[in-house]
Amino acid sequence: MDHKERMDVAEKIVKKVLEKYGNKILVGGLCGSTARDEDLPHSDIEMLFITKEGSRIEGNDFLFKDIQVAVAFTDLKDAEKMLSDVDHYWAMRIARFFCIKKMCGDGRVLERFHDAVRAIPDGKFTRELKEDIPPLADLLNKIRNARLEKDQPSAIDYARSLLYHINLCLGLLNRRHFTRNYYKNFIEAFGFKKLPKDYEKLVKRLWISQDPDEIARLSEGLAGNYLALLEENKISIKTYNSVDEVGL
């Protein structure tokens, strides 16, 4: 399927949606690679419609000529809540709201999403970044254990998890979202203002490394540089050496 065919499918879906739910639709259109004119022959078709508050419309995922088509509906109030609820996956979760290629409705609705993000207090991001430090330490320790056991598959798997974990955290630190998936996330992050020392170099090397010893060394360097960046931004947590000190 080429881009023109995808656009034709999208236009027909918009027409069907408006015929059935017209008065409930505020704005809608394409998301993802098709919206960016970057779709390839096997790319899926993603569509998102923002509905009036109180509207509850079930989405639909289906196959069209062996291509997945995902049609989603989100209530405006729910969308704004998703934008303002900061969790570890925030930078990925909110992306679709900023990547809509409008095909129907009022584009001014999309401006409300930018306002919602600008209104998020810095404290929400700081709190989440602090909560994400222990899982980071756990991933690093899993990599160290895999090195001790000479467990190459586990070392590679945990290293990828570490990379994704840090990259998502950098989205929080920079208050930026990602528009692409998988490794292209990192390419986007390389352009962020706040980055750990040698971030691009360490990511590229760790991504392809197959040696558990090297993976552990690179992971320790990357994690150390990331934690140093957090400290530069006055974000850190206490490490306890006595259970008696822990408040439960």
N, C-alpha and C positions, 0 to 999 in steps of 0.2 A: 504494500500500500504506500502510495507517495503522499506528499504534503497536501496536494490538491484534493485527493480523495479523503484525507483526514478532515480537512476543512469542510468538505461537503457533508460528511457524517455529522460533524459538530453543528453545522447550521441546521440540519434536519432535527437533531436532538433539541436544539434551542426552540425551534418551531413547535415541537411536540410539548415541551415543557410549558411554553407560554400559552398554548391552547388549553392545557389542563390546569395550570396553576397561575396563570397570568397576573391576577391581582395580588398574589402573595410574593411574587418575585421582585426583589429590589434591584439586583444586578447579578449578572452571571456571564460565564464564558469559559474559555479554555485555560488550562494550567499546564505546567510541565514543558517538555521539549517542543511539542507542537505549537504552543503559545509563543515560544521563542524562535520559531522557524528553524529549530535544530533537530527535528525528528528524523529518524532513519527508517528504513523499510519495515523494521520490526518493532518500532516504538509503539507504546500504548497511547490511548487517548484519555486525558483526564479533564473533567469538567466540574466546575463548582458554581453553585447558585446560592446567593445570600437571600434569605427570605425575611419577611416581616416578623417582628417579635411575636412569639406565640404560635407561629406556624411550625408544624411538625410533619415534614415530608420525608418519606423513606427513600434513601438513595438506591442505586441499582448498579451492580457490576455484571457485565456480560461479555461474551465473546462475539466479535463481528469479524468474519473472515480470518479467524485465528488471532485476532488482535484484541487484547483486553481493553474494554471501554469502562471507565469508572465515572459515574454521574453521582455527585454528592450534593446535598442540600444542608445548609447551616443557617440556623436562626441568627439574626443580627446580634441579639443580646448574647447568645452563646459564643458567637465569634469574638466579640469584644472581651468576653471573660477568658477565652482561650489565649488571647493575645496578652492579657494582663497577668495570667497565672504562670509564674516563672518556675519551671522545673528543669531538670537536666536536659530534656529534649526540646526545650523552648525554641532554640535556633532553627531546628528542623521542622517542628510542629507548626510554626506560624508562617512558614515560607509560602504556602499555597495562597494565603490571603493577600500577599503582595505581588503575586505573579499571574494574576488573572488578566487574560486578554479579553477585554469587555466585548461581548457580542449582543448584550441586551441590557436594558435598565439604565440606572443613573450612576455614572462613574464617581459622583461626589460621595457616594456611600463608601467607596474605597479609601477616600481621604480620612474618614473617621478611624480607619485602622492605624494610620500613621499617628493620629492624635492619641489613640489608646496606648501605643507603644511609648510615645514621648512622655506620657503621664505616669509611667511605671517608676516608682521610687527606686533610687539606687540601692537601697537596703534590701530589696527583694533579690537583686542579682548577687549582692554580697553574701546573703544568707545561703543561697543555693550553691554558690562557689565554695563556701565553707563546708557544706554538707557533702560536696563531691570529692573532698580531699581523702577521707578514709577509703572509699571505693578505689581511688587511684592508688593508694598505698597497697591495697589488697591485690590489685592487678600486677603491680610491680613485684610483690612477693611471690605471686604465682609464676611469674617469669623466672625469678631467681630459683624457685623450686624445680622448674622445668630444666633449667641449666644444670642443676645438681644431678638430676636424673637422666640427663642427656636425652630429654624428650623433645625432639625437634618439632613434631606436629603441634604439641601443646604450646611450646615457646612461640611459634609463629602465630598461632591463634590468639594467645593472650596479648602478644605485641600489637596485633591489629585492634584488639579491644582497647588497649591502652591508647593507641593513636586516636581512635574515634572518641574516646572519653575526653581526652585533652582538647581535641578539636571542637567538640560541642561546648566545652567549658570556655574556650576562647570566644565562641559566639556570644556567650553570656557576658564575658568581661568587656567585649567591644560593643555590646548591645546591637549585634548584627545577626541577620538570619542567612541561611544558606538556600540557594535556589537549585542546587544540583545534588546528586546522590553519590555515595561511595567515594572513590578517590578524588573526584572533581570537587568534593567538599574542601579538601586540603588546598587545592589550587585557589579556590576562593579565599580561604583563610590566609594564604600567603600575602594577600593584599591588605590584611587588617592592620590597624595602627599599632595595637598592643600585641606583641608576640614574644615568646621566649627566645633567648639567645640561640642563634643557629637553627631556628625552627625548620625552615625549608630544607636545609641540608640534612638534618637529623631524620625528618619525616621520610624524605626520599630514600635515604640509606636503610632505615629500619623497615620500610615497606617491602624491600626486595631481599632483605637478609634471610639466609637459611640456616645460619650457624647459631646455636643456642648461646654460646659464649658472647658472640658479637651482639646478638639480640639483647642479652642482659645488659651489656655495657652501654649500648645505645639507649636502651630504655631508661637506665639509671641517669644518663646524661640529660635526656629529654625531660624526665620527670623533675630532676633537680632544677633545670632551667625554668620549667613552668612554675614550680613552687617559689623560685626566686622572683619571678615576675609577679606572682600574687603578693608576695611580701612587699615589693615595690609599690603595690597598690593598696597596702595596709590590710591585706586579707591573709589571715593565718588562723590555725587552731592549736590548742594545747595538746601536747603528747604526754600522756600520763605514765608514770613509772610505779605507781602504787594504786591498787584498786580502792584503797581508803579515800583517795583524793577525788574519786569519780562520784558525781552527783547523780543518783538514780531515783 
